[in-house]
Amino acid sequence: MGRYVARRLLLTIPVLLGASFLIFAMVYALPGDPIRALGGDRPLSPAVIAELRERFHLNDPLYVQYWEYVKGLFQGDLGTDFRGRPVLDTIERTLPVTVKLALVAIVFEAVIGLVAGVLAGIRRNSFFDNLVLVSTTLVVSIPILVLAFFAQLLFGLRLQWFPIAGTNEGLYSYLLPGLVLASGSLAYVARLTRTSLAENLRADYVRTARAKGLPNRTVIVRHTLRNSLIPVVTYIGADIGTLLGGAIVTETVFNLPGIGREVFNSIRSQEGAVVVGIVTLMVFFFIFFNLVVDVLYAVLDPRIRYD
Amino acid sequence: MTDQQQLDLRKDAVEAGTTTGLASPSVDVTQERQNSLWSDAWGDLRRNPFFWIGAVLGLVFLLMALVPQVFARGADPRACDLGNSRGLPSADHWFGFDTQGCDYLANVVYGARNSLIIGVIAVLVILLLGVVVGAVAGYYGGLTDGILARLADIFYALPLILGALVLLRVGPSTGIPVINSRGPGAVAIALALFGWMTAMRLVRSQVIAVKSSDYVAAARAMGASSRRILVRHILPNAVAPVLVYATITIGVIIAAEATLTYLGVGLQRPAISWGLQIEAGQDSIRTAPHLVLFPSLILTMTVMAFVMMGDALRDALDPRQRA
C-alpha cells in the first residue's frame, strides 16, 4: 500500500505541472497590456513601464516565465497580482467561502442522495422508485445556470425563504447555493445507491442472511447496505475535488466571494497570476481527493489490494 | 432483420414442419447472432418511454433549428418595437417581448440553431480526438500509451468550463484561425479541446480489452496491417459505449455553451443564443421573469432530450441488464 501511494504521488507531479503550464501558457496570451491599464487615464512614463515589465518577467520567453513561477511555487510563493497583492492572500480570503459551499453541497448530496437511493433500491419498480428515476433524469438535465435562477426566483423572490446573494446571513446563506451546486451529484448518488443496492440484494449472502431468519431490517442495514455504499462513498469523496473546481457558475450567480467567482473575475480582468494560482490549487484538490478515494477503496473493500 | 421478421421466419418454419420450434440449427442461427446486440437493443428501446420522450423532444428541437420560421409563428426575431418592451405573454405573442420589444418566441426559437451547431460540431471533434488518441494509446501501449494517458490526465484535471473560459477569453487576440472568431466554431472547438478525455478513455479501454483476443491474433496471422486490424476488427467493439457517450455529451455541450455565453465569453451579440437571452433577462428577473424563464425552459428540455436518449441507449446496449 505504501509503495502504491508513493507511486501515485509521484505520478501527480507531471499532471499538476502540466495542467498549470497549460493554463499559464493560455493566460500568457491574454489580450491587452495590463501594465498600461494600471496607469489609467494618466499614461505611465516609459521608464516605469520598462521597470514593471522587468519585475513581472514580461519580457522573458514563456518557459523562463514559467520556470520563475514554479521556483516560487515550491517556496510557497504564488506571486503577486498587478496591484502588488500576494495571490496567496487572495486565496486565503476566498477559499473558506468555497470550502463552506462545497461542504454544504456534500452534506446535501450524501443525505438526500443516499436516502432517496436506498428507498428506491429496496422497493424496485414501486411508485417511489419511479419517482426517483424520473426526478433524477430531470435534475441531471437542468443546467446549473438555469437551476440557480429557478432557485432564486422560487425560494428567494417568491417564497422569500433564502437570501439570493451574498454571505450576510452566515451559514444560512450557503444553503440555497449549496443545494444548487449539489444537484447534479445528488441525482447521481441516488442512482448509484439504487443500482448498487438492488444488485447486492440479489447476492447469495443476502439469501443466506434471509434463510437464517434475520429480520428484513437487519438484512438490509447490516448486510446489504454496508457493501452497497462502497462505490457511493468513493464517488462522494472524488466529488469534493470536482465541487471545489465547479463552483464558478454557482458563486457568480449567487455572488459568493469564493475562489470560483475570484477566478472568473481574474480571467476577465487579465490577472494572470491569480488565474494560474487558483487553477493550480483546484487541480491539486481534484488530484488529491481522487488519490484519497483510491486508497479508501482498498480500505473499504478487502477484495481490492494494490501492489 | 427485425425481431418481427425473425419471429415470422420461425413461425413459417414451424408450420412448414421443417423444425419443431425448439432450439434447432435450421432457424438461421448465424443471422440471429449477427444482429443480436443491436436488434435486442432496439427491442428494448422501443419499450422504453424515456427513449420516446427524448426522441420526440430531440426531433422537435432539430426541426426548430432547421425551420425556425415555422415555430416562430411567422414573427421575425429582429423586427422590434420598443413600445412593446418587456411585454408579458399573450395569445398573439406566446412568450411576450424582450427589453428591445422583439417577439420573444421568435428569439427563443431561432436560438436553437446555434446550440445544435455547437453541440454537433463539438461532439464530432471530441469523437475524432477521442477515437484517434484512444486507439493509438490502447493499441501501441508502452511509452506511447504512458504519454497519451498522462496528457489525458492533465486535461481531465481541469474543469471543462474553466478551461474553455480561459481559452475563449484569450482567443480573439490570438492568430489561431477558428479560435479567434468569437463564433459558434470557436465555442465548439474550445469545449471539444477540454472535453475529449472521456471518449479517449472509453476507446482506449475497449481496444486494450480486445487487443489480445483470438480473432485479432487470427487477423494478424493472415497478414492484416495494424491499421486494418484497428479499423476493421477492434474499433467496431467500441461503437456501443461511444454512441451512448456521444448522445449524452451533445446535451452536456449545449448546456456548457449556454453557460459560457452567459459568462460573456461565448457567442456575442447580435448572435441569437439562449445564454445571451438569460444574461439579458436576469436584470429584470423581478419585473419580467418570463425573460429568463422561457429560454431556460427550452434549454433544459433540449438537454433533457439528449440525456434521456443516451440513458435509454445505455440501458438497452448494456448486456448485463438483460436477464
Interface residues (C-beta under 8 A of the other chain):
Chain A: L11 P14 V15 L16 G18 A19 L22 I23 M26 V27 A29 L30 P31 G32 T137 L138 V140 S141 I142 P143 I144 L145 V146 F149 F150 Q152 L153 L157 T242 G245 G246 I248 V249 T252 V263 F264 I267 R268 V275 V279 M282 V283 F286 I287
Chain B: F50 R150 L151 D153 I154 F155 A157 L158 P159 I161 L162 G163 L165 V166 L167 R169 V170 P172 S173 T174 G251 A255 A258 T259 Y262 L263 G264 I278 Q282 I285 R286 P289 V292 L293 S296 L299 T300 V303 M304 V307 M308 D311
